[in-house]
Every structure is written in C-alpha cells, then in structure tokens.
Amino acid sequence: MGLGALLLASLLAACTGGAVDELPAPPPTRPTTSTTARPDLSEVALAGVPGATTTSVALGPGKASFDGVVVGPSGPVAGATILLERQVGEGIASATLTADGNGRWKAEAVLGGRWRVRAWRAPDLALTTPESLFLEDKEERQLQLTLAEFTGVVVTSSVAPSPPIVDELSRLVVRAYTRSVREDGVVRNDPVPFVELSLAGSSQWRVESSNPTTADGSGKGEWFARCTSPGNHTLAVRVAGGEALALKLPACALTPEDPIEEEGGTGEAESGSTTSTSRRRPTSTTEAQ
C-alpha cells in the first residue's frame, strides 16, 4: 500500500471511531392567538374619587319677579345693597342690586324656586337674618327688608356665680367692642383694647376691686363685687368715660336655689353673656338690650 493510501485510511478511521449526536427535533408549532374569552367587567364597581359634582344654577329667564323696599331706623335706605340667592340642591346662583333713592329695588324675569334675600348698607345698617322663601313660577313677590343699626360701642357681660348670691363675692366680666358693617354685609365686632372701664349703678352692689379698671388687649375688664340684698339691682359700665351702658344681669338671690325674677317680668335668669349698645357721640343714645 502506498503512502497516500495509508493517510486516507487513517483519516477515515478517525472520523468513524467516535459517536456523533443527533440534532434535536424542532419545537412543535403553537397558535399565535389566545382562545380564552375576555373577562366581563360590566359588573365591576369603580372606586369613587374625591370632590363634588357641580350643578349650574340659573337665576333666569323666568316669569317671576321681586319688588321691594329697604328701610332702616330712619326710613327708606337709599343706595342699600340687596343680595339675591337662588338655591337648587347644593348649588347657588346670586346677584346683587342697588336700591334707588327711595330705597326701592326690583328683580324681574327670574325663575321660581328657593330664594334667600338680604340687604345692608356699609358701614352702619344690616339685615343679619336673610329672608328665606319659595317663589312660584309666575309669582310677583313684594318684600320689605328692615335693617338694624350696628354702630358705636357694644359691651357684653357675664357674672359668676349666676345668679349672684347676697353677701357672697361675685366675679363680673365685661368686654367692650365697636360694631360696624363690612362691604359684604357682615357685622364686625372689633375689641376696644386698653380703654378705661368704669362701673356705676345701684348702691345695692358693692365693688371690692379697683374701679375704674383698664381693659386688656381683647377689650376685657373685670371686677369683684357683692350684692347686699336680693332682687334686681341696676349696674352699668362706662367705656372711656362715655355713656353708662346698662348691663342685664340675673337678680341677686339669697341662695342658689331661689327663684329668679328678671326686671320687668318674671322668668329664669340668663346665665350667658348679655349685651348693651350705644351710638358714638355727639348723636348717641343709650340702648339696653
């Protein structure tokens, strides 16, 4: 055998002497789309979100109307502001009018429904409780809006114990304010700080602390005093040397269980604060409430 034949035989023996692995089978063919039905979400409840649904409320056009006059302690109030509010559910629509020189005003072609009406004149007159009413679809409603005066000095008072007990020491607290009406019709009570407060009144009250006293930064002053006999005994306070503003206090009693008669009538005493007012000088008058 020649050299070439020997080399060929060696190569063939090397190729056939070891095991040869077969190639793996190809993966089976799978569908590219799912055969599972989609879930039905029509019955699934969605979670709520914070906030409120708003509803647009209209004032008109309609076939109803308002017609009225604004009056105060001195008669018709020229230039008064009138606020009209129509309410539907939680929604409110509003409009403002101005009274003429005779205090008269009118709102035409409005819708029926629930309405609130109030009026004021800054800085001294206001209607603190709005007129609430239901207006029929074709109704013509006439309203008189009566304003009260909110000016000058106001004092509120309280006493402990209440009622005061004869010959026992009582603590009397008074606060002084000035009142005014803001441009939006809200009545303001602004404290009168660091003014002189002086008690005056019946000799059946005996003051046993400094009098006069000076109000603190919130307009508050206080005294200790005793009733010397049972019954209603007048007591008043002067603010910065002004008019004597009467305080409405419970009648003095012999014991806490005694029945109490209020001045000018019978009934139970008030245990809360009371109020007196006055206008500022020179045209001021004392008005006890």
Rosetta silent file (secondary structure, phi, psi, omega in degrees, C-alpha in Angstrom):
SEQUENCE: MGLGALLLASLLAACTGGAVDELPAPPPTRPTTSTTARPDLSEVALAGVPGATTTSVALGPGKASFDGVVVGPSGPVAGATILLERQVGEGIASATLTADGNGRWKAEAVLGGRWRVRAWRAPDLALTTPESLFLEDKEERQLQLTLAEFTGVVVTSSVAPSPPIVDELSRLVVRAYTRSVREDGVVRNDPVPFVELSLAGSSQWRVESSNPTTADGSGKGEWFARCTSPGNHTLAVRVAGGEALALKLPACALTPEDPIEEEGGTGEAESGSTTSTSRRRPTSTTEAQ
SCORE:     score description
SCORE:     0.000 S_00000001
   1 L     0.000  137.623 -178.993    0.000    0.000    0.000 S_00000001
   2 L   -80.387  174.375 -178.281    1.365    3.381   -0.848 S_00000001
   3 H   -65.136  -38.037 -178.743    1.782    6.366    1.464 S_00000001
   4 H   -65.421  -39.096 -178.541   -1.292    8.155    0.160 S_00000001
   5 H   -67.124  -36.132  179.301   -3.500    5.128    0.783 S_00000001
   6 H   -66.031  -41.739  178.264   -2.274    4.891    4.362 S_00000001
   7 H   -62.781  -40.046  179.985   -3.067    8.546    5.098 S_00000001
   8 H   -65.753  -41.186 -179.537   -6.598    8.195    3.687 S_00000001
   9 H   -64.439  -38.769  178.987   -7.243    5.085    5.764 S_00000001
  10 H   -63.374  -42.144  178.957   -6.107    6.901    8.937 S_00000001
  11 H   -63.645  -41.581  179.535   -8.449    9.838    8.289 S_00000001
  12 H   -65.622  -38.636  179.274  -11.436    7.555    7.713 S_00000001
  13 H   -65.601  -37.334  179.320  -10.722    5.669   10.926 S_00000001
  14 H   -66.689  -35.946 -177.829  -10.574    8.934   12.926 S_00000001
  15 H   -74.225  -31.554 -174.268  -13.927   10.124   11.536 S_00000001
  16 H  -102.063   -0.665 -174.762  -15.809    6.900   12.235 S_00000001
  17 L   -79.628  -26.872 -177.596  -14.193    5.949   15.528 S_00000001
  18 L  -105.417  164.650  179.337  -16.364    8.304   17.876 S_00000001
  19 L   -81.174  144.269  179.258  -20.185    8.685   18.457 S_00000001
  20 L  -114.263  122.246  179.359  -21.991   11.542   16.709 S_00000001
  21 L   -75.612  145.049  177.353  -25.075   13.144   18.496 S_00000001
  22 L   -81.607  152.920  176.291  -28.203   13.689   16.502 S_00000001
  23 L   -69.252  143.410  178.987  -29.667   17.167   16.175 S_00000001
  24 L   -67.485  153.840  179.860  -32.733   17.856   18.446 S_00000001
  25 L   -70.866  148.298  178.653  -36.193   17.774   16.904 S_00000001
  26 L   -66.637  149.142  179.534  -37.752   21.200   16.079 S_00000001
  27 L   -66.043  151.000  179.474  -40.345   22.547   18.601 S_00000001
  28 L   -67.312  154.056  179.148  -43.990   21.954   17.784 S_00000001
  29 L   -77.473  129.610  179.386  -45.920   24.793   16.124 S_00000001
  30 L  -114.101  152.708  178.581  -48.167   26.813   18.561 S_00000001
  31 L   -68.941  147.578 -178.896  -51.036   29.171   17.733 S_00000001
  32 L   -88.679   -7.600  179.934  -50.186   32.886   17.893 S_00000001
  33 L  -121.695  148.677  179.736  -53.614   33.963   19.329 S_00000001
  34 L   -82.530  144.721  177.223  -55.301   33.045   22.616 S_00000001
  35 L   -98.577    3.817  179.864  -58.543   31.126   22.590 S_00000001
  36 L   -79.092  136.428 -179.205  -59.512   32.368   26.140 S_00000001
  37 L   -71.469  148.396  177.905  -62.599   34.682   26.251 S_00000001
  38 L   -68.965  145.022  179.890  -62.138   38.285   27.520 S_00000001
  39 L   -70.578  148.292  177.825  -63.389   38.935   31.096 S_00000001
  40 L   -90.447  111.219 -177.785  -66.734   40.737   31.522 S_00000001
  41 L  -100.023    9.744 -174.332  -66.071   43.940   33.552 S_00000001
  42 L   -67.149  -23.930 -178.665  -69.551   45.399   33.251 S_00000001
  43 L   -98.659    2.601 -178.503  -70.447   44.449   36.843 S_00000001
  44 L   -82.411  125.246  179.539  -67.213   45.675   38.444 S_00000001
  45 L   -80.708  135.622  178.460  -67.742   48.759   40.672 S_00000001
  46 L   -90.621  143.582  178.804  -65.256   51.593   40.240 S_00000001
  47 L   -68.386  146.041  178.897  -63.814   53.326   43.287 S_00000001
  48 L   -72.751  162.249  177.618  -65.017   56.865   43.977 S_00000001
  49 L  -120.502  148.843 -179.969  -62.845   59.936   43.565 S_00000001
  50 L   -66.510  154.972  179.131  -62.703   62.934   45.918 S_00000001
  51 L   120.821  176.059 -179.271  -64.593   66.113   45.029 S_00000001
  52 L  -129.400  147.347  176.333  -68.163   67.214   44.403 S_00000001
  53 L   -79.023  129.741 -179.191  -70.313   67.351   41.328 S_00000001
  54 L   -99.196  142.305  178.661  -71.182   70.925   40.438 S_00000001
  55 L  -121.155  131.919  178.972  -74.504   71.982   39.017 S_00000001
  56 L   -77.102  125.089 -178.810  -75.012   75.215   37.151 S_00000001
  57 L  -109.702  131.959 -178.889  -77.821   77.232   38.742 S_00000001
  58 L  -105.358  148.892  172.728  -79.626   79.911   36.757 S_00000001
  59 L   -90.223  -26.744 -177.894  -81.432   82.999   38.027 S_00000001
  60 L  -173.309 -174.623    5.097  -83.480   83.383   34.862 S_00000001
  61 L   -78.779  148.735  178.443  -85.005   83.981   32.457 S_00000001
  62 L  -149.473 -168.538 -176.818  -88.317   83.183   34.072 S_00000001
  63 L  -115.726   12.021  177.883  -91.766   84.601   34.673 S_00000001
  64 E  -102.042  169.080  179.924  -91.456   85.502   38.371 S_00000001
  65 E  -156.740  157.011  172.410  -90.298   88.785   39.908 S_00000001
  66 E  -114.899  146.092  175.158  -89.301   90.518   43.139 S_00000001
  67 E  -147.193  127.447 -175.862  -90.289   94.049   44.086 S_00000001
  68 E  -159.943 -177.287  179.165  -89.364   95.619   47.400 S_00000001
  69 E  -140.160  145.119  176.651  -88.098   98.408   49.603 S_00000001
  70 E  -106.549  126.599  179.783  -85.247   98.612   52.106 S_00000001
  71 E  -126.374  153.900  177.181  -85.969  100.542   55.304 S_00000001
  72 E  -129.395 -168.354 -179.666  -83.904  101.370   58.369 S_00000001
  73 L   -59.103  -25.749 -177.913  -84.490  103.110   61.695 S_00000001
  74 L  -106.997   11.721  179.351  -84.862  106.443   59.905 S_00000001
  75 E   114.117 -159.011 -178.576  -86.952  105.268   56.939 S_00000001
  76 E   -56.434  143.358 -176.751  -86.060  104.166   53.371 S_00000001
  77 L  -107.648  101.014  178.114  -82.386  103.392   52.824 S_00000001
  78 L   -69.575  139.758  176.089  -81.091  104.890   49.591 S_00000001
  79 L    76.063    9.989  178.760  -78.194  103.037   47.971 S_00000001
  80 L   -65.191  150.708  176.216  -78.617   99.866   50.033 S_00000001
  81 E   -94.838  132.732  178.496  -77.149   96.659   48.604 S_00000001
  82 E  -117.467  126.934  178.224  -79.545   93.742   48.051 S_00000001
  83 E  -106.998  120.791  176.177  -78.222   90.201   47.634 S_00000001
  84 E  -106.190  132.531  178.762  -80.471   87.675   45.855 S_00000001
  85 E  -132.665  126.200  175.211  -79.580   83.964   46.023 S_00000001
  86 E  -108.994  130.420 -173.595  -81.404   81.129   44.247 S_00000001
  87 E  -117.303  130.988  173.930  -80.646   77.630   45.522 S_00000001
  88 E  -130.370  109.697 -175.447  -81.054   74.314   43.692 S_00000001
  89 L    61.978 -125.565  178.330  -79.766   71.356   45.683 S_00000001
  90 L   -93.033   -3.588 -177.943  -76.263   72.271   46.777 S_00000001
  91 E   -91.795  147.582 -179.721  -75.812   74.857   44.032 S_00000001
  92 E  -137.264  133.531  170.407  -76.384   78.592   44.475 S_00000001
  93 E  -115.453  145.279 -175.080  -76.561   81.437   41.983 S_00000001
  94 E  -139.400  158.957  175.185  -76.525   85.028   43.203 S_00000001
  95 E  -150.892  149.909  178.209  -76.918   88.598   42.026 S_00000001
  96 E  -116.309  143.216  177.823  -76.641   91.982   43.739 S_00000001
  97 E  -124.584  164.192  176.568  -78.848   95.024   43.222 S_00000001
  98 E  -122.347  128.205  179.534  -78.663   98.598   44.469 S_00000001
  99 L   -68.458  148.957  179.127  -81.691  100.363   45.923 S_00000001
 100 L   -79.826 -169.592 -176.451  -82.704  103.668   44.377 S_00000001
 101 L   -64.390  -17.367  178.058  -83.053  106.989   46.196 S_00000001
 102 L  -103.301   11.673 -179.805  -86.309  105.815   47.791 S_00000001
 103 L    77.374    9.862 -175.378  -84.878  102.505   48.940 S_00000001
 104 E   -93.902  153.227  179.638  -86.764  100.601   46.237 S_00000001
 105 E  -150.880  160.176 -178.850  -85.441   97.707   44.134 S_00000001
 106 E  -153.410  139.244  175.340  -86.806   95.234   41.606 S_00000001
 107 E  -127.946  115.050 -175.527  -85.703   91.948   40.044 S_00000001
 108 E  -109.990  161.643  174.148  -87.732   90.854   37.001 S_00000001
 109 E    56.646   44.381  177.506  -87.883   87.741   34.795 S_00000001
 110 E  -103.450  164.177  178.611  -86.416   85.394   37.403 S_00000001
 111 L   -83.938  154.901  173.670  -87.080   81.695   37.882 S_00000001
 112 L   -74.393  176.689  178.338  -89.175   80.272   40.690 S_00000001
 113 E   128.297 -161.288 -178.909  -87.742   78.123   43.464 S_00000001
 114 E   -85.810  127.297 -177.327  -85.984   78.585   46.769 S_00000001
 115 E  -130.304  150.853  168.785  -84.598   82.070   47.353 S_00000001
 116 E  -126.750  138.008 -177.658  -82.747   83.974   50.071 S_00000001
 117 E  -133.966  130.984  172.041  -82.718   87.772   50.184 S_00000001
 118 E  -143.789  166.186 -176.185  -80.789   90.108   52.468 S_00000001
 119 E  -146.032  160.570  177.861  -79.697   93.729   52.410 S_00000001
 120 E  -163.317  166.764  169.359  -77.229   96.093   54.055 S_00000001
 121 E  -140.117  111.820  177.611  -75.580   99.480   53.880 S_00000001
 122 L   -72.831  138.987    9.275  -71.956   99.711   54.928 S_00000001
 123 L  -107.733   19.803 -166.936  -70.822  100.765   57.446 S_00000001
 124 L  -129.673  -17.857 -173.643  -73.879  101.015   59.695 S_00000001
 125 E  -124.989  141.471 -179.924  -77.008   99.058   58.624 S_00000001
 126 E  -158.265  155.086  169.892  -77.585   95.339   58.060 S_00000001
 127 L  -110.264  106.074 -171.812  -80.144   92.542   57.968 S_00000001
 128 L   -80.657  -22.181  177.902  -78.407   89.702   59.802 S_00000001
 129 L  -112.010  110.641 -177.430  -81.107   87.047   59.150 S_00000001
 130 L   -62.926  153.439  170.746  -81.899   86.641   55.423 S_00000001
 131 E   -78.514  120.582  178.725  -85.460   86.380   54.169 S_00000001
 132 E  -109.238  132.571 -174.839  -85.945   82.752   53.045 S_00000001
 133 E  -156.051  164.507  172.462  -88.878   81.974   50.756 S_00000001
 134 E  -113.185  122.825 -177.364  -90.207   79.807   47.949 S_00000001
 135 E  -101.049  124.079  177.012  -91.167   81.737   44.811 S_00000001
 136 L   -68.890  162.089 -172.757  -93.774   80.262   42.495 S_00000001
 137 L   -58.563  -35.645 -177.376  -93.004   80.151   38.756 S_00000001
 138 L  -118.760   21.890 -174.794  -95.197   83.166   37.886 S_00000001
 139 L   -80.253  146.560  171.464  -95.346   84.858   41.271 S_00000001
 140 E  -114.103  104.628 -173.886  -94.742   88.569   41.870 S_00000001
 141 E  -101.888  134.170  175.433  -93.426   88.858   45.414 S_00000001
 142 E  -108.359  133.477 -177.072  -93.125   92.110   47.339 S_00000001
 143 E  -129.931  138.228  167.472  -90.642   92.302   50.207 S_00000001
 144 E  -109.295  120.189 -179.717  -89.815   94.905   52.822 S_00000001
 145 E  -102.410  113.738 -175.083  -86.284   94.427   54.134 S_00000001
 146 E  -101.023  118.942 -176.732  -85.846   96.091   57.534 S_00000001
 147 L   -96.323  145.590  173.972  -82.265   96.874   58.543 S_00000001
 148 E  -103.274  157.146 -178.488  -80.946   97.292   62.071 S_00000001
 149 E   -89.240  133.700  177.555  -78.214   99.708   63.083 S_00000001
 150 L  -129.267   83.779  179.912  -74.779   98.334   64.002 S_00000001
 151 L  -141.694  169.411  171.665  -72.596  101.223   65.113 S_00000001
 152 L    75.597 -156.307 -172.772  -70.877  102.552   68.186 S_00000001
 153 E   -95.689  140.398  176.669  -69.852  100.770   71.350 S_00000001
 154 E  -126.741  139.898  172.272  -71.079   97.359   72.466 S_00000001
 155 E  -127.822  138.736  171.995  -70.454   95.648   75.799 S_00000001
 156 E  -114.311  150.426 -175.608  -71.114   92.048   76.741 S_00000001
 157 E  -141.652  154.611  173.439  -71.154   90.875   80.336 S_00000001
 158 E  -149.153  155.342 -178.471  -71.218   87.745   82.469 S_00000001
 159 E  -136.175  145.136  177.069  -71.228   87.064   86.187 S_00000001
 160 E  -139.292  130.262    0.681  -70.194   84.084   88.311 S_00000001
 161 L   -72.161  163.644  178.352  -71.836   82.630   90.234 S_00000001
 162 L  -125.770  113.763    6.046  -75.039   83.070   88.314 S_00000001
 163 L   -77.152  160.805  174.110  -77.246   84.199   89.932 S_00000001
 164 L   -65.295  142.544 -179.216  -75.119   86.315   92.278 S_00000001
 165 E  -101.768  133.489 -178.336  -75.615   85.322   95.922 S_00000001
 166 L   -55.759  131.558  177.233  -76.279   88.010   98.518 S_00000001
 167 L    69.757    5.587  173.847  -73.191   88.847  100.568 S_00000001
 168 L  -105.574  147.841 -177.440  -71.010   86.461   98.540 S_00000001
 169 E   -70.818  130.674  177.434  -68.223   87.670   96.290 S_00000001
 170 E  -116.717  147.747  177.255  -69.112   87.627   92.555 S_00000001
 171 E  -104.891  120.712 -178.761  -66.798   87.967   89.572 S_00000001
 172 E  -110.549  127.646  179.806  -68.095   90.301   86.870 S_00000001
 173 E  -119.856  132.549  178.787  -66.513   90.300   83.383 S_00000001
 174 E  -128.955  138.305  172.958  -67.249   92.911   80.701 S_00000001
 175 E  -119.477  139.280 -178.926  -65.912   93.113   77.143 S_00000001
 176 E  -110.998  135.013 -179.429  -66.026   96.273   75.045 S_00000001
 177 E  -135.933  160.353  163.211  -66.365   96.289   71.238 S_00000001
 178 E  -111.720  142.458 -177.553  -67.100   98.664   68.405 S_00000001
 179 E  -110.346  147.224  175.489  -69.560   97.469   65.759 S_00000001
 180 E  -158.894  165.564 -179.895  -69.643   98.126   62.024 S_00000001
 181 E  -110.515  124.169  179.088  -70.959   96.610   58.799 S_00000001
 182 L   -74.001  170.720 -179.877  -68.426   95.432   56.213 S_00000001
 183 L   -65.053  -22.485  177.413  -68.825   95.960   52.470 S_00000001
 184 L   -92.407    8.143  176.091  -70.046   92.349   52.139 S_00000001
 185 L    89.152    0.039 -179.872  -72.803   92.922   54.732 S_00000001
 186 L   -83.373  134.881  178.946  -71.125   91.067   57.606 S_00000001
 187 E   -83.111  128.972  179.878  -71.354   92.722   61.024 S_00000001
 188 E  -104.822  141.035  168.059  -67.965   93.140   62.734 S_00000001
 189 E  -117.485  108.045 -178.899  -67.267   93.359   66.453 S_00000001
 190 E  -103.365  124.645 -179.469  -63.795   94.809   66.960 S_00000001
 191 E   -57.217  147.539  174.270  -62.381   94.778   70.510 S_00000001
 192 L  -105.301   97.527 -173.550  -61.658   98.122   72.152 S_00000001
 193 L   -84.471  150.891  166.930  -58.311   97.499   73.873 S_00000001
 194 L    58.272   34.781  175.166  -56.699   99.350   76.777 S_00000001
 195 L  -103.623  161.784  177.443  -59.591  101.727   77.499 S_00000001
 196 E   -78.942  129.760  176.620  -60.894  102.765   80.895 S_00000001
 197 E  -117.534  126.439 -175.358  -63.919  100.779   82.059 S_00000001
 198 E  -127.834  128.812  176.925  -65.908  102.151   84.993 S_00000001
 199 E   -85.852  144.244  175.024  -68.818  100.509   86.852 S_00000001
 200 E  -148.910  157.492  177.287  -71.773  102.563   88.060 S_00000001
 201 E   152.196 -150.089 -173.680  -75.238  101.739   89.332 S_00000001
 202 L   -65.150  146.852  175.931  -77.258  100.770   92.349 S_00000001
 203 L   -71.398   -7.469  177.221  -75.851  101.109   95.854 S_00000001
 204 L   -77.515   -6.634  169.358  -77.027   97.527   96.400 S_00000001
 205 E  -104.106  130.152  177.054  -73.879   96.471   94.533 S_00000001
 206 E  -115.972  112.605 -178.323  -70.629   96.956   96.458 S_00000001
 207 E   -81.064  130.185 -175.861  -67.488   96.866   94.280 S_00000001
 208 L  -120.082   23.931  173.136  -64.496   95.354   96.086 S_00000001
 209 L  -139.023  178.315 -175.426  -61.787   95.710   93.440 S_00000001
 210 L   -59.195  130.836  178.186  -60.249   98.596   91.515 S_00000001
 211 L  -147.134  117.821    6.740  -62.842  100.768   89.820 S_00000001
 212 L   -74.152  168.331  174.924  -62.334  102.059   87.185 S_00000001
 213 E  -124.250  171.617 -179.822  -60.171   99.385   85.632 S_00000001
 214 E  -110.561  130.503  178.541  -58.324   99.178   82.303 S_00000001
 215 L   -65.933  149.284  175.891  -59.387   96.762   79.579 S_00000001
 216 L   -82.745 -168.448 -176.719  -56.811   94.307   78.308 S_00000001
 217 L   -65.462  -17.459  177.781  -55.866   93.818   74.654 S_00000001
 218 L   -99.332    9.460  179.350  -59.140   91.991   73.960 S_00000001
 219 L    81.337   13.219 -175.531  -61.291   94.757   75.467 S_00000001
 220 E   -97.273  136.413  170.956  -61.984   92.752   78.654 S_00000001
 221 E  -131.593  155.607 -179.678  -62.217   94.182   82.146 S_00000001
 222 E  -145.511  155.373 -179.495  -63.275   92.502   85.369 S_00000001
 223 E  -139.361  163.887  168.194  -64.300   93.330   88.933 S_00000001
 224 E  -115.279  130.883 -175.645  -65.201   91.611   92.179 S_00000001
 225 E  -147.851  164.020  177.860  -68.432   92.810   93.756 S_00000001
 226 E  -128.449  141.476  165.608  -71.153   91.776   96.219 S_00000001
 227 E   -80.567  139.377  178.464  -74.913   92.101   96.227 S_00000001
 228 L  -104.968   -5.252  176.591  -76.122   93.405   99.576 S_00000001
 229 L  -157.014  156.387 -179.553  -79.800   92.484   99.116 S_00000001
 230 L   -73.642  157.102  176.684  -81.882   90.167   96.922 S_00000001
 231 E   117.581 -178.453  177.717  -83.558   91.377   93.734 S_00000001
 232 L   -85.258  124.742  179.183  -82.741   93.199   90.517 S_00000001
 233 L  -128.749  127.346 -175.110  -80.221   95.997   91.001 S_00000001
 234 L   -64.637  142.622  175.481  -79.058   98.182   88.122 S_00000001
 235 E  -147.639  136.323 -176.638  -75.429   98.043   87.088 S_00000001
 236 E  -139.205  165.447  178.122  -73.808   99.810   84.139 S_00000001
 237 E  -131.284  141.839  173.391  -70.381  100.372   82.637 S_00000001
 238 E  -106.509  131.051  179.599  -68.824  103.451   81.040 S_00000001
 239 E  -103.197  117.299 -179.819  -66.319  102.873   78.235 S_00000001
 240 L    53.906   39.766  177.055  -63.631  105.558   78.036 S_00000001
 241 L    74.784   11.158 -179.112  -65.826  107.933   80.046 S_00000001
 242 L   -79.762 -155.653 -177.980  -68.763  107.603   77.628 S_00000001
 243 L   -66.217  154.126  176.556  -72.388  106.861   78.313 S_00000001
 244 E   -79.002  116.165 -178.814  -73.420  104.424   81.025 S_00000001
 245 E   -98.870  115.894 -175.427  -74.370  101.185   79.254 S_00000001
 246 E   -65.666  137.819  176.079  -76.784   99.113   81.316 S_00000001
 247 L  -100.976  136.804  176.785  -75.822   95.503   81.971 S_00000001
 248 L   -97.287  105.657 -176.074  -78.502   92.840   82.060 S_00000001
 249 L  -119.729  155.606  175.881  -77.593   90.605   84.976 S_00000001
 250 L   -62.371  153.079  176.388  -79.525   87.953   86.904 S_00000001
 251 L   -66.436  143.972  177.089  -81.308   89.082   90.033 S_00000001
 252 E   -69.279  140.324 -176.081  -79.379   88.627   93.248 S_00000001
 253 E  -123.898  154.726  176.982  -80.585   85.650   95.269 S_00000001
 254 L   -72.535  -35.499  177.314  -80.333   84.600   98.905 S_00000001
 255 L  -140.417  161.363  178.609  -79.356   81.058   97.880 S_00000001
 256 L   -60.770  -20.522 -176.785  -78.562   79.357   94.529 S_00000001
 257 L   -89.868   -4.872 -178.220  -81.944   77.598   94.696 S_00000001
 258 L   -65.103  141.491  171.797  -84.015   80.779   94.942 S_00000001
 259 L   -65.378  147.295 -174.410  -86.380   81.535   92.026 S_00000001
 260 L  -114.326  132.229  175.631  -85.150   84.482   89.973 S_00000001
 261 L  -111.363  125.081  177.361  -87.290   87.324   88.684 S_00000001
 262 L   -80.257  151.503  178.510  -85.955   89.421   85.814 S_00000001
 263 L   -61.091  128.847  179.299  -86.513   93.157   85.839 S_00000001
 264 L    88.037    6.281  179.645  -89.773   93.998   84.090 S_00000001
 265 L   169.302 -177.958  179.896  -91.213   90.494   84.356 S_00000001
 266 L  -112.381  158.340  179.164  -90.785   87.013   85.719 S_00000001
 267 L   150.133  176.710 -179.609  -88.763   84.121   84.428 S_00000001
 268 L   -79.441  149.108 -179.417  -85.466   82.357   84.785 S_00000001
 269 L   -74.567  152.391  173.992  -82.258   84.352   84.715 S_00000001
 270 L   -82.629  135.313  179.599  -79.901   84.177   81.800 S_00000001
 271 L   -99.854   -8.857 -179.118  -76.600   82.507   82.630 S_00000001
 272 L   -93.435 -163.665 -178.208  -74.764   83.535   79.460 S_00000001
 273 L   -75.209  152.497  173.969  -73.454   86.838   78.176 S_00000001
 274 E  -124.436  163.286 -172.271  -75.644   89.902   77.779 S_00000001
 275 E  -131.710  139.832  169.230  -75.217   92.891   75.520 S_00000001
 276 E  -130.269  151.754 -177.265  -75.742   96.641   75.726 S_00000001
 277 E  -137.423  160.095  170.634  -75.041   99.137   72.966 S_00000001
 278 E  -151.156  156.345  171.880  -74.745  102.834   72.336 S_00000001
 279 L   -84.503  165.370  177.146  -74.018  105.065   69.404 S_00000001
 280 L   -77.826  151.285  174.133  -70.976  107.313   69.337 S_00000001
 281 L   -67.654  158.178    8.025  -71.285  110.938   70.399 S_00000001
 282 L   -89.503   -5.756 -174.846  -72.476  113.578   69.685 S_00000001
 283 L  -103.068   31.431 -172.397  -75.678  111.969   68.382 S_00000001
 284 L   -90.474  151.885  173.084  -75.514  108.917   70.654 S_00000001
 285 L  -135.617  154.144  178.149  -78.220  107.392   72.814 S_00000001
 286 E   -86.029  134.495 -178.956  -78.034  104.506   75.281 S_00000001
 287 E  -132.923  107.465  178.379  -79.780  101.355   74.163 S_00000001
 288 E   -90.636  136.571  179.525  -80.004   98.427   76.558 S_00000001
 289 L  -110.622    0.000    0.000  -80.798   95.034   75.085 S_00000001
